[in-house]
Amino acid sequence: MPDATFFYSLFLSIFVGAAAGYLGSLMVLEKMALVGDALSHVALPGLALGMTFHFNPYLGAFAFLFITAVIIWQIQRSTKISFEALVGAMFTLALALGILMYGNELEALEEALFGDISQVTLLSAGVAALVCVVAIVLTKLIYDKLVLVMISEDLAVSRGINVARTNLLYLFLISVVVAIGIQIVGTLLVGFLVVVPAIAAKNLSARMKHYALLSAVLGITAASVGVLLWNFVSLNLPFPGPMVVFVGIAIFAFSLIINWRLKLTP
Amino acid sequence: MTTVKTYVLHTDTIFGLHSIMVDDSRYILKVSNLCVKLQNQILLDHISFNVKKGTTLAILGPNGAGKTVLFRTLLNIVPHTGSVEWMEKTQIGYVPQYVTVSDVPMTVKEFLSMGNRTRVKDALDMVRLTNAGIENKRLGVLSGGQLRRVLIAWALSDNPNVLLLDEPTTGVDMDSEEPIYMLLNEIKKKQKITILLITHNIHIVQEYTDDLLALNKCLTFYGPSADIVKHDVQRQIHGEPVCVESIKGET
């Protein structure tokens, strides 16, 4: 019989999957799938700081993610160096810093990289779920604006959209969701939840409304079924992260086949 | 010279552009001594012109002349010196030269509904696409001409009184170009809107526009479009750039 921690984790995975899928649908549209994946690794030094100075490591992860995202965004705006190149550089720097900060604490490093659901409590799962809901609602409010910015920044400005403020809010929200997702799948795999449900949804959707919704649903499916399988199928995996990835990849492969057979999208 | 009375900005009407009331209500836009300099490079050099309400102004010039920069400045996107003064309560519809739609899972209906009050059917009607059966098609699969019309419909959906069109026939085959300008001309007359359009097509300038502004960082010609056939005007536009005085009275 699974313990309470497992049910809290399952509950949390549903909300993390929904938020990562929904917010990730924008990142994939912006052709920043790789960015979404790499950005999540930036959280590692923040987790290490939390562990060292005894505060919630996920707050540290969020702070590092958001500050790094803002720095990258500012450098990109003023130098025109591509976002991908900057994220690539920052991601490796963050990994190096994180490993340096963890030192000999290999077990803690492993938990940070691959997630640790043994620490999930009813309160932490509840708070995280609430934050995910708020992130989804706020993203819904700026979704059209971000899509318009992606279609043409000038077009968005011509309708009075404050592009800088909208992008900043999105970076803030994605940092929050990634920081929460780390608890379930770790820094190495959380980017997967942002990217893969969205690309699978894109294969199956001809409409924007369906795409965003389906991306959230597939995020829920990958995260929750992954956690369920990890608990019930004995593969000697210490963390649920890899199982979440396997389920997500299966969904993606299925979406490819469906699209190929039914030509759902041109 | 027209007397200009400066008004307080109305950000809700034209997203923070300078709003004025011109006592002589013939003008919708007055630009004077407009300069744009980015990273020590002069992109626009002391440009001055007026645009009369209900007219079409063509903006012509070689690549890199500053045409799109001028539009972006009129939209208040680019930092500048000099003044850009729009008539009070001016609502601008903008059609950019390039848009990224190929990879977006968005239908025409969804796009036209985005932030617009006009019904999708009415929007498509305005650009003669009602019977094209494209409402549920993805933006990425439209032909060049259809996409341009949809972008124009989107710009018109917010009930603008000015349209800024940056090369509105980009990606459109030659046969489909002229019908788009004919349509714009009809819309202009029917809805009494003012059009500023960037083009390279001299035939279009002659046939469908009232005034011409030739740019090459500075103004190289500013006058009636009909003058484009004159030899000295052609030389002014296509020869070695010679900056002209800003506004010499009216066009």
Chai-1 contact restraints between the chains, C-beta under 6 A:
chainA,res_idxA,chainB,res_idxB,connection_type,confidence,min_distance_angstrom,max_distance_angstrom,comment,restraint_id
A,D144,B,M114,contact,1.0,0.0,6.0,A-B,restraint_1
A,I151,B,V99,contact,1.0,0.0,6.0,A-B,restraint_2
A,I151,B,T100,contact,1.0,0.0,6.0,A-B,restraint_3
A,I151,B,V101,contact,1.0,0.0,6.0,A-B,restraint_4
A,S152,B,P96,contact,1.0,0.0,6.0,A-B,restraint_5
A,S152,B,V99,contact,1.0,0.0,6.0,A-B,restraint_6
A,D154,B,P96,contact,1.0,0.0,6.0,A-B,restraint_7
A,L155,B,P96,contact,1.0,0.0,6.0,A-B,restraint_8
A,V157,B,I77,contact,1.0,0.0,6.0,A-B,restraint_9
A,S158,B,L75,contact,1.0,0.0,6.0,A-B,restraint_10
A,S158,B,Y94,contact,1.0,0.0,6.0,A-B,restraint_11
A,G160,B,F15,contact,1.0,0.0,6.0,A-B,restraint_12
A,K202,B,P105,contact,1.0,0.0,6.0,A-B,restraint_13
A,S205,B,P105,contact,1.0,0.0,6.0,A-B,restraint_14
A,R207,B,T107,contact,1.0,0.0,6.0,A-B,restraint_15
A,M208,B,P105,contact,1.0,0.0,6.0,A-B,restraint_16
A,M208,B,M106,contact,1.0,0.0,6.0,A-B,restraint_17
A,M208,B,E110,contact,1.0,0.0,6.0,A-B,restraint_18
A,Y211,B,P105,contact,1.0,0.0,6.0,A-B,restraint_19
A,P266,B,V141,contact,1.0,0.0,6.0,A-B,restraint_20
